[in-house]
């Protein structure tokens, strides 16, 4: 029986559309071009950083981020805030928690994201990031950390994310139940793949998670 529901962050709770748009402006290319390149990388199972090198060959992303921070120290740049939350997040998480499930947020995110997520005061029992743990998905160590902070056996945990490679497949390998969210380019693409059958649930939004939990 599932007792804890753990949510990924990017394109699960947080829309990354504004982040990519700001990156396009920073790189001096159109939003359409960068978004299309990102979609292509998702389809080819290549990292999103390859999209930046495609539209700006030779770009040094570390140096670019540092320069961006100097140019706009108080801006969001490649970060997010509460305005980037998907509209179903607060209501869906609150309903899951009210039904008696432990709600945890844990995703591949930098330390600054932890502060941003905590400041949103979401209906969650705890918030964790890969940078805080020192291990990132799909490493099995990440999912061991998930089980440890939940204080549950892996089979008692449902991990919700938008990707097969980072979320569904490694969480299932760790013994967890899984939900694949059809959200963002990776979510829609991955839901069409044969491997998506490995997920216990394929959901169109977060409101679908609670009814699915009741059937587990």
LUMRO-62850 format. One line per 2 residues: number of its first residue (from 0); their letters; for each residue y, x, z of N, C-alpha, C, CB. Coordinates in steps of 0.2 Angstrom, whole numbers, plus 5000, padded with zeros to 4 digits. Glycine has a CB too. Example, Ala and Ser with C-alpha at 12.3 -4.5 7.8 and 13.67 -1.06 7.14 Angstrom:
0	AS	4972 5066 5039 4978 5062 5039 4984 5066 5039 4978 5057 5045 | 4989 5064 5035 4995 5068 5036 5000 5064 5039 4997 5070 5029;
//
This chain:
0	XX	4994 5004 5000 5000 5000 5000 5006 5004 5000 5000 4995 5006 | 5011 5003 4996 5017 5007 4995 5022 5005 5001 5021 5005 4989;
2	XX	5024 5010 5004 5029 5009 5010 5036 5012 5009 5026 5012 5016 | 5036 5017 5004 5042 5020 5003 5044 5020 4995 5042 5027 5006;
4	XX	5050 5019 4994 5052 5019 4987 5057 5025 4986 5055 5012 4984 | 5056 5030 4981 5060 5036 4981 5063 5035 4974 5056 5042 4982;
6	XX	5070 5036 4973 5073 5035 4967 5076 5042 4965 5079 5030 4968 | 5075 5043 4958 5078 5049 4955 5086 5047 4954 5076 5050 4947;
8	XX	5090 5052 4952 5097 5051 4952 5100 5049 4945 5101 5057 4955 | 5100 5055 4941 5103 5054 4934 5099 5049 4930 5103 5061 4931;
10	XX	5103 5044 4927 5101 5039 4923 5095 5035 4926 5098 5042 4916 | 5095 5035 4933 5091 5030 4937 5096 5026 4941 5086 5034 4941;
12	XX	5100 5030 4945 5106 5027 4949 5112 5028 4946 5105 5030 4956 | 5113 5034 4943 5120 5036 4940 5120 5036 4932 5122 5043 4943;
14	XX	5124 5033 4929 5125 5034 4922 5129 5040 4921 5130 5028 4919 | 5126 5044 4916 5129 5050 4914 5134 5050 4908 5123 5055 4913;
16	XX	5135 5044 4906 5139 5043 4900 5146 5047 4901 5140 5036 4898 | 5149 5046 4906 5156 5049 4907 5156 5056 4908 5159 5046 4914;
18	XX	5150 5059 4911 5149 5066 4911 5149 5069 4904 5143 5068 4915 | 5144 5066 4900 5144 5069 4893 5150 5068 4889 5138 5065 4890;
20	XX	5154 5063 4890 5160 5062 4887 5165 5067 4888 5163 5055 4888 | 5165 5069 4895 5170 5074 4897 5168 5081 4894 5170 5074 4905;
22	XX	5161 5082 4894 5159 5088 4891 5161 5089 4884 5151 5089 4892 | 5160 5083 4880 5162 5083 4873 5169 5085 4872 5161 5076 4870;
24	XX	5174 5082 4876 5181 5084 4876 5182 5091 4878 5185 5079 4881 | 5178 5094 4883 5179 5101 4885 5177 5105 4879 5175 5102 4891;
26	XX	5172 5103 4875 5169 5108 4870 5173 5107 4864 5162 5106 4869 | 5177 5102 4863 5181 5100 4857 5177 5097 4852 5184 5107 4855;
28	XX	5172 5093 4853 5169 5090 4848 5169 5082 4850 5161 5092 4848 | 5167 5078 4845 5167 5071 4846 5162 5069 4851 5166 5067 4839;
30	XX	5163 5063 4854 5158 5060 4859 5152 5059 4855 5161 5054 4862 | 5153 5056 4849 5147 5054 4845 5142 5060 4843 5149 5051 4838;
32	XX	5145 5066 4842 5142 5071 4840 5137 5074 4846 5146 5077 4837 | 5141 5075 4852 5137 5077 4857 5132 5072 4860 5142 5078 4863;
34	XX	5133 5066 4860 5128 5061 4862 5122 5061 4857 5131 5054 4862 | 5124 5061 4850 5118 5062 4845 5114 5068 4846 5121 5062 4838;
36	XX	5117 5074 4848 5113 5080 4849 5109 5079 4855 5118 5086 4850 | 5112 5076 4861 5108 5075 4867 5102 5070 4865 5112 5072 4872;
38	XX	5103 5065 4861 5097 5061 4860 5092 5065 4856 5099 5055 4856 | 5094 5069 4851 5089 5073 4848 5085 5078 4852 5093 5077 4842;
40	XX	5089 5081 4857 5085 5085 4862 5080 5081 4866 5090 5089 4866 | 5082 5075 4868 5077 5071 4871 5071 5069 4867 5081 5064 4874;
42	XX	5072 5068 4861 5066 5066 4856 5062 5072 4855 5069 5063 4850 | 5065 5078 4855 5061 5084 4854 5058 5088 4860 5065 5089 4850;
44	XX	5060 5085 4866 5058 5087 4872 5061 5094 4874 5050 5088 4873 | 5067 5095 4872 5071 5101 4873 5076 5100 4878 5074 5104 4866;
46	XX	5078 5105 4882 5083 5104 4887 5090 5102 4885 5084 5110 4891 | 5093 5098 4889 5100 5095 4886 5105 5101 4885 5103 5091 4891;
48	XX	5104 5107 4888 5108 5113 4887 5108 5115 4879 5107 5119 4891 | 5102 5113 4876 5101 5115 4869 5106 5111 4865 5094 5114 4867;
50	XX	5108 5105 4867 5113 5101 4863 5120 5105 4863 5114 5094 4866 | 5122 5108 4869 5128 5111 4869 5128 5117 4864 5130 5114 4876;
52	XX	5123 5121 4864 5122 5127 4860 5122 5125 4852 5116 5131 4861 | 5120 5119 4851 5119 5116 4844 5126 5114 4842 5115 5110 4844;
54	XX	5130 5111 4846 5137 5109 4844 5142 5115 4845 5139 5103 4847 | 5141 5119 4849 5145 5125 4850 5141 5131 4850 5150 5124 4856;
56	XX	5139 5134 4845 5134 5140 4845 5137 5146 4849 5133 5142 4838 | 5133 5149 4853 5136 5154 4857 5139 5153 4863 5140 5159 4853;
58	XX	5140 5146 4865 5144 5145 4871 5140 5147 4877 5145 5137 4871 | 5144 5150 4882 5141 5152 4888 5143 5147 4893 5145 5159 4890;
60	XX	5138 5143 4895 5139 5137 4899 5141 5139 4906 5133 5133 4899 | 5139 5144 4909 5141 5146 4916 5148 5148 4916 5136 5152 4918;
62	XX	5150 5152 4911 5157 5154 4910 5161 5148 4909 5158 5159 4905 | 5159 5143 4905 5163 5138 4903 5164 5133 4909 5159 5134 4897;
64	XX	5159 5132 4913 5159 5128 4919 5164 5131 4924 5153 5127 4923 | 5164 5138 4925 5169 5142 4929 5176 5141 4927 5167 5149 4930;
66	XX	5177 5141 4920 5184 5141 4917 5186 5133 4918 5184 5143 4910 | 5182 5129 4917 5183 5122 4918 5186 5120 4925 5177 5117 4916;
68	XX	5182 5123 4930 5184 5122 4937 5191 5125 4938 5179 5125 4942 | 5192 5131 4935 5199 5134 4936 5204 5130 4933 5199 5141 4933;
70	XX	5203 5127 4927 5208 5123 4924 5209 5116 4927 5206 5122 4917 | 5204 5113 4930 5204 5106 4933 5201 5106 4940 5201 5101 4928;
72	XX	5203 5110 4945 5200 5110 4951 5199 5104 4955 5204 5115 4956 | 5203 5099 4954 5202 5093 4957 5199 5087 4954 5209 5090 4960;
74	XX	5197 5089 4947 5194 5084 4943 5186 5083 4944 5195 5085 4936 | 5184 5078 4941 5176 5077 4941 5172 5082 4937 5175 5070 4939;
76	XX	5175 5083 4931 5172 5088 4927 5165 5086 4925 5172 5095 4929 | 5160 5090 4927 5153 5088 4925 5149 5085 4931 5149 5094 4923;
78	XX	5153 5081 4935 5151 5078 4941 5152 5071 4941 5154 5081 4948 | 5150 5067 4946 5150 5060 4946 5153 5057 4953 5143 5057 4945;
80	XX	5155 5051 4952 5157 5047 4959 5155 5040 4958 5165 5048 4960 | 5157 5036 4963 5154 5029 4964 5155 5025 4957 5157 5026 4969;
82	XX	5160 5027 4953 5162 5023 4947 5156 5024 4942 5168 5025 4944 | 5152 5029 4943 5146 5030 4938 5140 5027 4940 5145 5038 4938;
84	XX	5140 5023 4946 5134 5020 4948 5132 5014 4943 5135 5017 4955 | 5126 5013 4941 5124 5008 4937 5125 5001 4941 5116 5008 4935;
86	XX	5127 4996 4938 5129 4990 4942 5123 4987 4946 5132 4985 4937 | 5117 4988 4945 5112 4985 4949 5110 4989 4955 5106 4984 4944;
88	XX	5113 4995 4956 5110 4999 4961 5110 4997 4968 5114 5006 4961 | 5116 4995 4970 5117 4993 4977 5113 4987 4979 5125 4991 4979;
90	XX	5113 4982 4975 5110 4976 4976 5102 4977 4976 5112 4970 4971 | 5100 4981 4971 5093 4982 4971 5090 4986 4977 5091 4985 4964;
92	XX	5093 4991 4978 5091 4995 4984 5092 4991 4990 5095 5002 4984 | 5097 4987 4991 5097 4983 4997 5092 4978 4998 5104 4980 4997;
94	XX	5090 4975 4992 5084 4970 4993 5078 4974 4994 5084 4967 4986 | 5077 4980 4991 5070 4983 4993 5070 4985 5000 5070 4990 4988;
96	XX	5076 4988 5003 5076 4990 5010 5075 4984 5014 5083 4993 5011 | 5078 4978 5013 5078 4972 5017 5071 4969 5017 5083 4967 5014;
98	XX	5067 4971 5012 5060 4969 5011 5055 4973 5015 5057 4969 5004 | 5058 4978 5019 5054 4982 5023 5052 4989 5021 5048 4978 5025;
100	XX	5054 4991 5015 5052 4997 5012 5057 5002 5014 5052 4996 5004 | 5055 5008 5015 5059 5014 5016 5062 5016 5009 5055 5020 5019;
102	XX	5069 5017 5009 5072 5019 5003 5075 5026 5003 5078 5014 5001 | 5073 5030 4998 5075 5037 4998 5078 5039 4991 5069 5042 5000;
104	XX	5083 5043 4991 5086 5046 4985 5084 5053 4985 5093 5044 4984 | 5081 5055 4979 5079 5062 4978 5078 5064 4971 5072 5064 4982;
106	XX	5083 5069 4969 5083 5070 4962 5085 5077 4961 5087 5066 4958 | 5084 5080 4954 5087 5086 4952 5094 5086 4952 5083 5089 4946;
108	XX	5097 5088 4957 5105 5088 4957 5107 5094 4961 5107 5082 4960 | 5114 5096 4959 5117 5102 4963 5119 5099 4970 5123 5105 4959;
110	XX	5121 5104 4974 5123 5102 4981 5129 5098 4981 5125 5109 4985 | 5134 5098 4976 5140 5094 4976 5138 5087 4976 5144 5096 4971;
112	XX	5132 5086 4972 5130 5079 4971 5128 5075 4978 5124 5079 4966 | 5125 5080 4982 5123 5077 4989 5129 5074 4992 5120 5082 4993;
114	XX	5135 5077 4992 5141 5075 4995 5143 5068 4992 5146 5080 4996 | 5143 5068 4985 5145 5062 4982 5141 5056 4983 5145 5064 4974;
116	XX	5134 5057 4983 5129 5052 4985 5130 5049 4992 5122 5054 4984 | 5131 5054 4997 5132 5051 5004 5138 5048 5004 5132 5058 5008;
118	XX	5144 5050 5001 5150 5046 5001 5150 5039 4999 5155 5050 4997 | 5145 5038 4994 5144 5031 4991 5141 5026 4996 5140 5031 4985;
120	XX	5139 5029 5002 5136 5024 5007 5131 5019 5004 5142 5021 5011 | 5126 5022 5000 5121 5017 4997 5116 5015 5002 5118 5021 4992;
122	XX	5113 5009 5001 5108 5007 5006 5101 5011 5005 5106 4999 5005 | 5101 5017 5008 5096 5021 5008 5095 5025 5014 5097 5027 5002;
124	XX	5089 5026 5016 5087 5030 5022 5089 5037 5022 5080 5029 5024 | 5089 5040 5017 5090 5047 5016 5092 5049 5009 5085 5052 5019;
126	XX	5096 5055 5008 5097 5057 5002 5096 5065 5002 5105 5056 5000 | 5093 5067 4996 5090 5074 4995 5092 5076 4988 5083 5075 4997;
128	XX	5093 5083 4987 5094 5086 4981 5089 5092 4980 5101 5087 4979 | 5088 5093 4974 5084 5099 4972 5087 5106 4975 5082 5100 4965;
130	XX	5094 5106 4974 5097 5112 4976 5096 5113 4984 5104 5112 4974 | 5097 5107 4987 5096 5107 4995 5089 5109 4997 5098 5101 4998;
132	XX	5084 5108 4993 5077 5109 4995 5075 5116 4992 5073 5104 4992 | 5079 5119 4987 5077 5125 4984 5071 5124 4979 5075 5130 4989;
134	XX	5069 5118 4977 5064 5117 4972 5066 5111 4968 5057 5116 4976 | 5064 5111 4962 5066 5106 4957 5060 5103 4953 5071 5109 4952;
136	XX	5061 5097 4951 5056 5094 4947 5055 5097 4940 5057 5086 4946 | 5049 5098 4938 5043 5095 4939 5039 5099 4944 5039 5093 4933;
138	XX	5041 5104 4947 5037 5108 4952 5034 5104 4957 5042 5113 4955 | 5027 5105 4958 5024 5101 4963 5027 5101 4970 5016 5103 4964;
140	XX	5030 5107 4972 5034 5108 4978 5039 5102 4979 5036 5114 4978 | 5042 5100 4974 5047 5095 4975 5044 5089 4978 5051 5093 4968;
142	XX	5038 5087 4975 5035 5080 4977 5032 5081 4984 5030 5078 4972 | 5030 5087 4985 5028 5088 4992 5033 5087 4997 5025 5096 4993;
144	XX	5039 5089 4995 5045 5088 4999 5047 5081 5000 5052 5092 4996 | 5046 5077 4995 5047 5070 4995 5042 5067 5000 5046 5067 4988;
146	XX	5036 5068 5000 5031 5066 5004 5033 5068 5012 5024 5068 5003 | 5035 5074 5012 5037 5076 5019 5043 5072 5022 5038 5084 5019;
148	XX	5048 5071 5018 5054 5068 5021 5053 5061 5022 5060 5069 5017 | 5048 5058 5018 5046 5051 5019 5042 5050 5025 5043 5048 5013;
150	XX	5038 5055 5027 5033 5055 5032 5027 5050 5030 5036 5052 5038 | 5026 5050 5024 5020 5046 5021 5015 5050 5017 5024 5040 5016;
152	XX	5009 5047 5016 5005 5049 5012 5007 5048 5005 4998 5046 5013 | 5006 5052 5000 5008 5051 4993 5007 5044 4990 5005 5057 4988;
154	XX	5001 5042 4992 4999 5035 4989 5003 5030 4992 4991 5034 4990 | 5007 5031 4997 5011 5026 5000 5018 5026 4997 5011 5027 5007;
156	XX	5019 5030 4992 5026 5031 4989 5026 5029 4982 5028 5039 4990 | 5031 5026 4980 5033 5024 4973 5039 5028 4971 5034 5016 4972;
158	XX	5038 5033 4966 5043 5037 4963 5046 5033 4957 5041 5044 4962 | 5053 5032 4957 5056 5029 4951 5060 5034 4948 5060 5023 4954;
160	XX	5059 5034 4941 5063 5039 4937 5063 5037 4930 5061 5046 4938 | 5067 5040 4926 5068 5038 4919 5065 5043 4914 5076 5039 4917;
162	XX	5061 5048 4917 5057 5053 4912 5050 5053 4914 5061 5059 4913 | 5046 5054 4909 5039 5056 4910 5038 5063 4912 5035 5055 4903;
164	XX	5041 5068 4909 5040 5075 4911 5042 5077 4918 5043 5079 4906 | 5048 5074 4920 5051 5076 4926 5049 5071 4932 5058 5076 4926;
166	XX	5047 5065 4930 5046 5060 4936 5039 5057 4936 5051 5054 4934 | 5037 5053 4931 5031 5050 4931 5025 5054 4931 5031 5045 4925;
168	XX	5024 5059 4927 5018 5063 4926 5017 5067 4932 5018 5067 4920 | 5023 5071 4935 5022 5075 4941 5021 5071 4947 5027 5080 4941;
170	XX	5024 5066 4948 5023 5062 4954 5016 5059 4954 5029 5056 4954 | 5014 5056 4948 5007 5054 4948 5002 5059 4950 5005 5051 4941;
172	XX	5003 5065 4947 4999 5071 4949 4999 5073 4956 5001 5077 4945 | 5004 5071 4959 5005 5072 4967 5002 5067 4971 5012 5073 4969;
174	XX	4999 5062 4967 4996 5056 4970 5000 5050 4972 4993 5058 4977 | 5006 5050 4969 5011 5044 4970 5010 5039 4965 5018 5047 4971;
176	XX	5012 5033 4967 5013 5028 4962 5020 5029 4958 5013 5020 4965 | 5020 5026 4952 5026 5028 4948 5029 5022 4944 5025 5034 4943;
178	XX	5036 5022 4943 5039 5017 4939 5043 5021 4934 5043 5012 4943 | 5043 5020 4928 5047 5022 4923 5052 5018 4921 5043 5024 4916;
180	XX	5059 5020 4921 5064 5015 4920 5067 5016 4913 5070 5017 4925 | 5067 5011 4909 5070 5011 4903 5077 5011 4903 5067 5005 4898;
182	XX	5080 5017 4904 5087 5018 4905 5089 5025 4903 5089 5017 4913 | 5095 5026 4899 5097 5032 4896 5092 5034 4890 5097 5037 4902;
184	XX	5094 5039 4887 5090 5041 4881 5083 5043 4882 5093 5047 4877 | 5082 5047 4888 5075 5049 4889 5071 5043 4891 5075 5054 4895;
186	XX	5074 5038 4895 5070 5032 4897 5067 5028 4892 5074 5028 4902 | 5072 5027 4887 5070 5022 4881 5064 5026 4877 5076 5021 4877;
188	XX	5066 5033 4875 5061 5036 4871 5054 5037 4875 5064 5043 4870 | 5054 5039 4881 5048 5040 4885 5044 5034 4886 5049 5043 4891;
190	XX	5047 5028 4886 5043 5022 4887 5039 5020 4881 5048 5016 4889 | 5041 5023 4875 5037 5021 4869 5031 5026 4868 5042 5022 4863;
192	XX	5031 5031 4872 5025 5036 4871 5019 5034 4874 5028 5043 4874 | 5013 5036 4872 5007 5034 4875 5006 5036 4882 5001 5037 4871;
194	XX	5009 5041 4884 5009 5044 4891 5012 5039 4896 5012 5051 4891 | 5016 5034 4893 5020 5030 4898 5014 5025 4901 5025 5025 4894;
196	XX	5008 5025 4898 5003 5021 4902 5001 5023 4908 4997 5020 4897 | 5003 5030 4910 5002 5033 4916 5006 5030 4922 5003 5040 4916;
198	XX	5012 5027 4920 5016 5023 4925 5013 5017 4927 5023 5022 4922 | 5014 5016 4934 5011 5009 4937 5016 5004 4934 5011 5010 4944;
200	XX	5022 5005 4933 5027 5000 4931 5032 5003 4926 5031 4998 4937 | 5033 4999 4921 5039 5001 4916 5044 4996 4917 5036 5002 4908;
202	XX	5050 4998 4919 5055 4993 4921 5061 4993 4917 5057 4994 4929 | 5064 4988 4915 5070 4988 4912 5077 4989 4916 5071 4981 4908;
204	XX	5076 4987 4922 5082 4988 4927 5079 4989 4934 5087 4983 4927 | 5083 4990 4939 5081 4991 4946 5079 4985 4949 5086 4995 4950;
206	XX	5081 4979 4947 5079 4973 4950 5072 4971 4949 5083 4967 4947 | 5069 4975 4944 5062 4973 4942 5057 4977 4947 5060 4976 4935;
208	XX	5060 4982 4951 5056 4986 4956 5053 4982 4961 5060 4992 4958 | 5057 4978 4965 5054 4974 4970 5049 4969 4968 5060 4970 4974;
210	XX	5049 4965 4963 5044 4961 4961 5037 4965 4960 5045 4957 4955 | 5038 4971 4957 5032 4975 4955 5029 4977 4962 5034 4981 4951;
212	XX	5033 4979 4967 5031 4981 4973 5026 4976 4976 5036 4983 4978 | 5028 4970 4976 5024 4965 4979 5017 4964 4976 5028 4958 4978;
214	XX	5016 4967 4970 5010 4966 4967 5006 4972 4968 5011 4965 4959 | 5008 4977 4971 5005 4983 4972 5000 4983 4979 5009 4989 4973;
//
